[in-house]
Amino acid sequence: MRRIQVTGAFTAVLLTGLAASMLLATVCETTADPAGSLPAGDATSAHAPDANAFSHSSATLPFEKELDFKVGNGIFKKLWVTAPASTKSSDGLGPLYNARACQRCHLKDGRGHPPSANFPEDNAVSMLIRLGIPIGPRDTRPDPVYGGQLQDFAVAGLPIEGRPHVAWTEELVALADGTEVSLRRPDWTVADFGYGPMDPETRISVRMAPPMIGLGLLEAVPAEQIAAYADPEDSDGDGISGRAAEVTNAETGDLMLGRFGWKASQPTLRQQTQAAFLGDMGLSTTAFPFGHGDCTDRQPLCRDAPDGGSQATGLEVSETMLKLVVFYSRHLAVPARRDLTDPAVARGQSVFAEAGCASCHRPSLTTAADAADPALAGHTIYAFTDMLLHDMGPDLADGLPEGDATQSEWRTPPLWGIGLTQTVNGHTNFLHDGRARSVLEAILWHGGEAQAARDHVVGLDPADRDALIAYINSL
């Protein structure tokens, strides 16, 4: 039994298997398509499902707040430059970094992809590599030379830290009807080290940039609601034992529910944004006031390089800029669903429940009626996530604990908008490292707590399998 501080209310709830029974009634929600066409309720975007589908503001955002959204978008897109520079509000990049703008990773506010000949213009920019040396089931220390994240770009005069490389091995999986599906297993390595070898115990974990839609709504779901779904001891015997992540708020020191990141390692959008400014662009903020970014003391030229900190605060990202970027991220709208009249979609909804997918990809959550931002308050949303950590088995284990998650645990990713990935980002690469090239491949990589659901899908006849994929792509 573990204790966790609840966001907003700052009260404690006990995470026990019995608590899950409080809200089990919503697990399947399959009788009449509860989400309809509006997965974010009144906040759902009414814009066309085109290449800009992930970049619109929430439909409930008041008109007088649209300027804040647009200015935040401008900061999200702007290219940072090396310090010192005449553009004082835009200098301080690096000295080591992965991208010059938030938008360079979150392409069109959507999903990143691994290096590919199809994307020569950005190659590995929409992904990053976590580094760490495991020192316990849920604890890691940074690499002594390269820190907690590999930076593959550097300002003039400094070497980069290294270049990621991937080799793919194709593996055939036979489905019950005789169909063979080829899965690609990645082997990630780092070459061209700029500062000597890594520690031999250091492990790497590749992470694609996730979509930005609906993040404010997920932040507005009460922690008590998410904690009630947890069943860490699998008390009900269904094979699903999700855990609520418990992580530290870097600015307050409080333990809070982990909500964001592939392993739920960040408690708030504000902290998630600041961690990205630091790790991805080498920019200092209130929570992480390090002008040298992720540079270690084994990289003295990086430590000694000039930074862009203001004379008043010493920070490169002002509090005003930070708040605007968080506001923008918080109010990116979820697009409406599509193809609801397709009989295959209706059938696929039933298959989704029958397979047990809804045990983790829980259809609905409800945002707090008293959420701090009224535009996000009181919505029933259909994100298809329980926001919990689940053991996904050895094939998806990355060997690297993070936050409160073990090497094989991952937060259930939301499914809303998944069917527009090709439209927005020009690919269908899924899972944390982009190994899956389709929804079906992503399902077939599931193991651990999701093994039974995966095996159910393997046994489907082609019509039901196609219907399941059609339903997921309609979300």
Sequence and secondary structure as in RCSB ss.txt:
>XXXX:A:sequence
MRRIQVTGAFTAVLLTGLAASMLLATVCETTADPAGSLPAGDATSAHAPDANAFSHSSATLPFEKELDFKVGNGI
FKKLWVTAPASTKSSDGLGPLYNARACQRCHLKDGRGHPPSANFPEDNAVSMLIRLGIPIGPRDTRPDPVYGGQL
QDFAVAGLPIEGRPHVAWTEELVALADGTEVSLRRPDWTVADFGYGPMDPETRISVRMAPPMIGLGLLEAVPAEQ
IAAYADPEDSDGDGISGRAAEVTNAETGDLMLGRFGWKASQPTLRQQTQAAFLGDMGLSTTAFPFGHGDCTDRQP
LCRDAPDGGSQATGLEVSETMLKLVVFYSRHLAVPARRDLTDPAVARGQSVFAEAGCASCHRPSLTTAADAADPA
LAGHTIYAFTDMLLHDMGPDLADGLPEGDATQSEWRTPPLWGIGLTQTVNGHTNFLHDGRARSVLEAILWHGGEA
QAARDHVVGLDPADRDALIAYINSL
>XXXX:A:secstr
 EEEE TTT  EEEE GGGGGGGGGGS   SS TTTT TTGGGSB S SSTTTTSSB TTS GGGHHHHHHHHHH
HH   B SS S TTSB   SEES SSHHHHSGGGS      TT TTTTTTTEEEEEEEEEETTEEE BTTTBTEE
  EE TTS  S EEEEEEEEEEEE TTS EEEEEEEEEEEES SSS   TT EEEEEE    TTHHHHHTS HHH
HHHH  TT TT SS   B  EEE TTT  EEE  BTTTT BSSHHHHHHHHHHHHH    SS   TTTT  TT H
HHHHS     TTT  SS HHHHHHHHHHHHTB  B    TT HHHHHHHHHHHHTTGGGTS S EE  TT SSGG
GTT EE       EEE  TTT  S  BTTB TTEEE    TTGGGHHHHHS   BSTTS BSSHHHHHHT  GGG
HHHHHHHHTS HHHHHHHHHHHHH 
